[in-house]
Amino acid sequence: MKKDIFRSFMALSFVFIAIFSSAYLNSIKEKSREEAKKIQNKNLNKTYESSLESSDFNLPIVIIDTNGKLVPREEKIPVNMQVYDNKEKSNKLSNDPNIVSKASIKIRGNSTSKYPKKQYNIELLTNKGKENEKKMLGMAKSSDWVLNGPFADKSLMRNYIALKTSRNIMEYAPDVRFCEVFLIDDNSTEIKEKHYKGVYVMIEKIKRGDKRVDITKSLKNLNETSFILAKDRQKEGDIKLKSYGKETYLYHYGLNVVYPKNSLTPEKYKYIEKHISEFERVLYSDKFNDPVLGYNKYIDIDSFVDYYIINEFFKNTDAGLLSTYIYKDYEDKIKAGPVWDFNKSLGNHNDEIGKPYDYTAFFMNQRPWFDRLMEDINFANKVVDRYKLLRKTYLSDEYLLNLIDETVKSLGDASKRNFYQWPMDMSNQAEVFEENGDVSGEYSADISKYKEFLKKNDHLLKDATGKATSYDEEINLMKNFIVKRGKWMDENIDSLRKWAN
């Protein structure tokens, strides 16, 4: 009996020892993890010396440290990133950052990649290289972001104004926030004025997700799939569709698969290609406006109407040709959007579409797909009626001019700092950089190389007559364009019905 009691006691003792040992070991492991995390964060949360530490920044601050490398255009490089976003008051470099993360970065854009002020694609990463989703500047959590650097857009806000407005009109448009960026690409531990890159617009990258393009995740067991496509310049690495419209020269720039990519099988690719081609063949057929057999079978008409109106009103001259997105969920029809890239809108266009700030003429009715849609009286009527309704709300002079005034106020002194770094007379020569490739030879962010190029090649300079020479003048030009564009469209919108059947 005593032996049994002893054995039971010993057994219980071993159990308690095992539990205690396990708990103790777990505690040690947890402490080790915490210490490792502190070391990792210490490495990421680099402390920089700076004469700017006492400076107040009215916008959030983004610091990108490339560890001594130039940011390339064609491939991503690893960087460390810090974000300072004190929502209650101004930001200082002496504050603690709200976000500290590893990231990958590359230069984005085609013509814009040649500007002195670069734009960037950014993906936040964990220490193990996985996606690191964060709430960026108050926007919905994600790992993928676009840093849009307004250069040719001297208002600094065309993308901001257009996307903010579109979020009130369409099912989804990318969210946006302003920030000021420091790019440290010289291994410096001191933040200097030369690292300051001006005012940027942080924009949600177009991708599938509950808070972005809300379509069903592509399912493995089906040959069908939801998808996002982009009509744009096609480059190496893009998944290009051999669609009916591209193959028969209905348009020059083809469609690329944005989603799905990693899970795109040959069968899913064929499904997307077939579905788009069927839509295009029907759209340009004799029965295109048949209520049963026509384009209505394939597209969500209201989304195409809103897409048409937004880009027409803002005179976003790339729309329908470039940076043009469509998406489709499994059981839904094709939807137009999200809208994208308004740098050359609101009068800030090149001469091929008319003189800058020319507020007259329609152009969306000449764009692929929309040229045919506008031949249908039902579609044309929807455009006209919807336009007149939106002019009472989100496309009214009052709404847009107030939004501009509020945005100017929120930018505050940041606009002055931006144009100290990127002089306005240089921004007025954006076309020179577009036409002459990357004049730095390495997509450098060093402004001196671009200044030197303009100085040595003054015969290439464009006539800047009619372009703003101050920030206040640029804002007034944009405001005047909105008022005049709205008035002109009010007087001419009914003419869109004229050629419809």
N, C-alpha and C positions, 0 to 999 in steps of 0.2 A: 504493500500500500504506500509506504513511505517512498519507495523507488518510483512508483507511478506519479506521486505528487511532485517528486524531484524532477522527473522527466518532463512533466507538464510545465513546471516552473522554468526549466531550461529552454524548452521550446518557445514559451512566451517571451523569454528574455531575448532569444535570437530574433524573434519577430520584431520586438521593439528596437533592437540594435539595427536590424536591417532597415526598418522604417526611418530611424534616426539618421543612419548612415546615408540613406538615399536622399533624405531631406537636406542633410548637410552638404552632400556632393552637389545637389541641385542648386543650393545656395551659393556654393563656390563657383559653379558654372555660370550662374546668373550674374555674379559679381564680375567674373571674367568678361562676360559679354558686355556688361555696362562699361567696364574699363576700356575694352576694345572700341566700343561705340564712341566713348569720350575721345579716344585718340583719333579715330576716324573723323569725328566732327571737328576736332581741333585742327586737323590737317585741311579740312574743307573750309572751316570758318576761319580763314586766314585773317590775321590782324594786319591791316595796312597802315603805314604812316602816311599822313597827308596834311598838307597845308589847308585843305578844303574841309577838314573835319568840323570846323566851327560854322561852315556854310549851311544855310537852310535851303532845302529843296522842297518846293510846294507839291511836286509830284513824287510818286514812288521811285526808288533808285534800283537799277539792276546793274550788278557788277559781273562781268564775264572775264575770267582769267584763263587764257589759252596756254599757260605754261610755256610761253616763249615762242609759240607757233603762229604763223599767219593763218587766218581762216580761209580755207580753200573753197572753190565753187563746186567742184565735182564730187568731193567725198567729205564725210563727216570726220571731225577730230574731237577727242575728249577735252572737256573744259571743266572748270569749277565755277559754280554760279551762286551768287548771293542776291537776295531781294529784300529791300528795306521798304516797308509799307506801314507807316504809322498813320492810321486812319483818322486819329483825333487832331493831329497837328502836323507841322512840317517834318521832313525827314533829314537826318544828319548821318554822315558816314561814321560818326562815333557811336551811333545806336547799335543795338544788337539786331542782326538780320532776322526777318520772319521766315525766310526760306534759305536753306543751305543744301545744295545738292550737286552731285556730279551731273554732267550733261554731255550731249554731243551737239555739235553745231556745224552748219555749212552755210555758205552764201546762197541765197535763193533769187529767183527772178531771171528774166532774159535781158531786156534793155536796162532794167534797174540795176542789174549786177555790174554794169559798167559805170554807174554813178560813183562819185567819191564816197558818199554816204551809203553804206551797204544795207541790205536786208538779210535776215537770217531765219533759217529753220532751226528750231531747238527741240531736243527731246531730253527730258529729265530722266536721270538714271540712278539706280541704287548703286552702292559700292560694288555689288556683284554684276552690274551691267544690265539689270532688268529695268523695265519701265517703272518710273517713280512718279505716281500720280499725286499732284498737289493742287490745292486751290490757289490759282495765280491771280493776285491783285483783286480778290473777291469774286472771281469767276469760277464756274463749276470745275470740279477736280478733273485733271487730265495730265498726261505726260508730254503731249505734243502741242507746240506753240509756234506762232509766227511773230517775229519782231519786224514790223513794217517801219521802215525809216523814210518818212516823207522828205523828198529832196526836190523833185520837179514840182511837187505840190507844196507851194509856199504858204498855204493856209495852215498846213500841218494836220488838217482835220477832215479832208474829204472822205477818207475811208471811215473815220469815226462817225461823221454825220450821217453818211449813207447807210452804214450798217446798223447804227442805233435806230434810224427811222425804219429800216426794213424789218427789224425785229418786232415792230408793232404791226406789220402788214402781213408778213409771210409766216408759214408754219415754223420755219427756223432760219435765222441768219446768225453768223458768227458774232459772239460777244466781243467787246473791245474795251481796253483801258489804256490811258496814257502812262508813260514812264520816261525816265531819263537814264541813259545808258553810259556806262564806263566800260571800255574794252581794253584790258591789259594784255598786250601781246609781246611784251619785251622782258618778261620774267621779273618785272619790278615789284618790290614790296612797298613801294610808295605810290599812292594815287596822285597823278599829276594832271594838270589841265589838258595836256596832250591826249590823255586817255578818255577825255569826255567826248562822246559821240552824238550828243544832242537829244532831242525829243523823239521818242519812238511810240508806236502804237502796238501794244501787245494784243494779238488777235487769236482767237480759237482757230486751230487748224481744222479744215474740213475733213471729218472722219466719221465713221459709224460710232454711235454711242447713245445712251439714254438721254444725255443732255446735249447731244449734237445732232447729227442726222439720225433720227430715231427709226431705224429699220431693223428688222430681225437679223440676228447673226446668221451667217451662211451655215446651212445644215449639211453635215457630211454625207448623209444617206440619200440626198436628193441631187439630181443633175441640174435642177432649177436653182436659182439663188437670188437673193436680194442683191442690189448693186448700186454703186456710185460711179458715175463716169464724168470725165472732164474733157471738153473740147479745147485743145490748146496746141502749142508747138510740141511736136513729138521729138523726143531725144532718146539717146541710147539708154536702155534700162526700162523705158516705159512699156507697159503692156498695151499694145496698139490693137484697136479693133479694125478688121477689114469689113467695115459696114457698107451698106448699099450707097449711102450718101458720099462716102469718101471714094469708093471705087468708081462711081459714075460722075465724079467731079461736081457734085452739088455744093460742096464746100472744100476749101483748101486744107484747113487745119483739121486733123482727125480726132477721134475719140480715144481716150486712154482710160484703162480700168484703174480707178482709185481704190475701190473695194469690191469684192475681196481680192487680196493679193496672195497671202500665205496659204490660203485654203482654196485657191483657184485651180480647179482640175480642168483638163481639156473639155470635158462634158459641160461644165459650168460656163467656160469661155464660149463654147458653141451656142449655148442657150442665150447668153447676153447678145452675142453677135446676130443671131437669128431674130431675136425679139426686136432689136433696134432696126435691123434691115427691113423687117415686115412693116414696122411703123412708118419708115421712110418711103417704102414702095407705095403703101396706101396713101400717105400724105401727098405724094406727087402723082397720084393716079387720077383718072376721071371721076372716080367715086369718093374722092378725098373727104367731101362734106356730107356723105351719106350718114344719116343718124345712127344706122346699125352697123354698116360695113366700113365707115370712114375712120378718120383719125380719133374720133371720140372714143373708140374702142380701146385705144392705147394710152392716152394721156389724161392726166388730171387737168382739165381746162382752166380752172380757177388759178392754179399755181402758175400756168403759162401766161395768163392775163396779168397777174401781179408782177411777174418777172418782166414782162414787156413794159408795163407802165413805169416801174421803178427806174429801169435803165433808160427809158425814153425821157422821162422827166429830168433826171440828173444828167442826161446826155452823156452817158457812159459809153463811149464810142468803141470800146473793145468788146462789149457784150454781144453775144451771138457768134463771135468769131474766136475770141480767146477768153481764157478764164471763165468758161461757161460750163456750169455743172448741171447734171440731172441725176435723179436717183429713183429707185423703185424698191418697194417692199414686195414680199412674195405674192400676196393676194391683191396688192394695189396696182394702180396705173402709174405710168412714168410721171414724175413731178419735176417741174423746172426749179432750179436752184441747187444749193444756196447761192445768192448773189455774191459777187467777189470782185475785188480790185477796182476801186474808184479813183485811183491816182489821177487819171486823165479825164475826169468828169467835171461837171459844173464849170464849163468854159475853159478848162485847162487842157485843151486838146491840141494836136499838131495841125499843121496847115492842110493836110490831105482831107480833113473832114470840114474844113472851113476855118476862117480866121479865129484865133483865140477869143473867147467870150462872145462868139456868134451864137445867139440864143434861138435862132430860127431853124426850121426844117425838121422833118421826121427822118429817122434813120433805121429804127428797129424793124420797120416794114420791108426793109431790103436785106435783112439778115436771114441766113439759112433757117429753115423750118418756119420762122415767123413770116417770111415773105408769102408762103403758101397759106398759112393760117389766116392771115389778114385778107385773103380772097374770099373767105367764108363770112357771110353777113352776120351769122350768129356769133362768131368769135369777135368780129369787129364791133358789134353792138355791146358785147360784154366789156371790151376794152374801154369804149367810150363811157358807158354807164359807171363802171368801176372807177375810172379816172375822175369823173365828176363827184363821186362820193368821197374819194380820198382827198380831193382838193378842199373839202370842208374840214378835214382833220389833219392827218399826218403829212400831207403834201400842201398844206396851206402856207401862205406867206408868214402868218403869225407864228405857227408852230416852228417852222424851219429857222426863221430869223431869231426867235427866242433861243432855240437850241444852239445856234452859232454864238450868240452873246454869252450864254452860260458857259460854253466851251472855251471861249476867249478868256473869260474870268477864271475858269479852273486852270488853264494853262499858266496864267500869271506871268511871272518873270522867266519861266522856262523857255518861252518863245524868244526872249532876248538872248538867253544863253545859247540857244540853238543857232541863231543867225550870227552870233559872234564866232561860232565854230564853222558854220557853213554860210558864208556871205551870200546875200540875196542875188547879187550880180552873177555869181557862179551858178546858182540854181536856175537863173534865166538862160543858161547855156547847156541845159540838160541834153538837148538834142545833139549838141556837138559830141558829147560822150557816147550817146547812143550810136551815132554814125561812125565813130572812129574806134570802136572796140574798147577793150580795157587798156587805157593809156599807161597804166602803171606797170603792165606786164605780168603782174602777179595778184591782181585783185586786192591791192593794198588798201588799207584804211588810212593811210598817211596822206593828208590833204595836200601837203607841199608838192607831191608829184603831179597832182592834177592842176594845181595853180601854175606850176612850171610849164606844163603842156599848153595851157591856154595862152600863157605869155609868149611862148615860142611860136605859136600857131594862131596869131591874132587874125589871120586871113580867114580862119574857119568860123569866127564868131558870128552868131546869128543876130539879126536885127531884133532888138528887144522893145521896139515901139509898141506901146499898148500894154506892156507887161508891168507889173507892180515893182516899185523900187523900195517899198517899205511894207512892213507887216500890216499896218492899218490899211494901207491902200489895197493890199491883196484881199483882206477881209471885205472891204467895201465893194471890190470888183465881184467877188463871189456872191455877196448879198444882192447886188444889182442884177446879176445873172439869174438868180432864183426868181426874183420878182418879174423880170422881163420874160424869162422862159415860161413861167406860169401863165402870164397874160397872153403870150403868143399861143400856147397850147390851148388855153380856154377858147380863143377865137378860132382855132383851126382843127380842134379835135374831131368835130363832126365830119370833116372831110375824109376821115379814115374809112367812113362807110361807103364812100363814093364808088370805089372800084370793086367792092365786095359783091358776091352773087348770093 
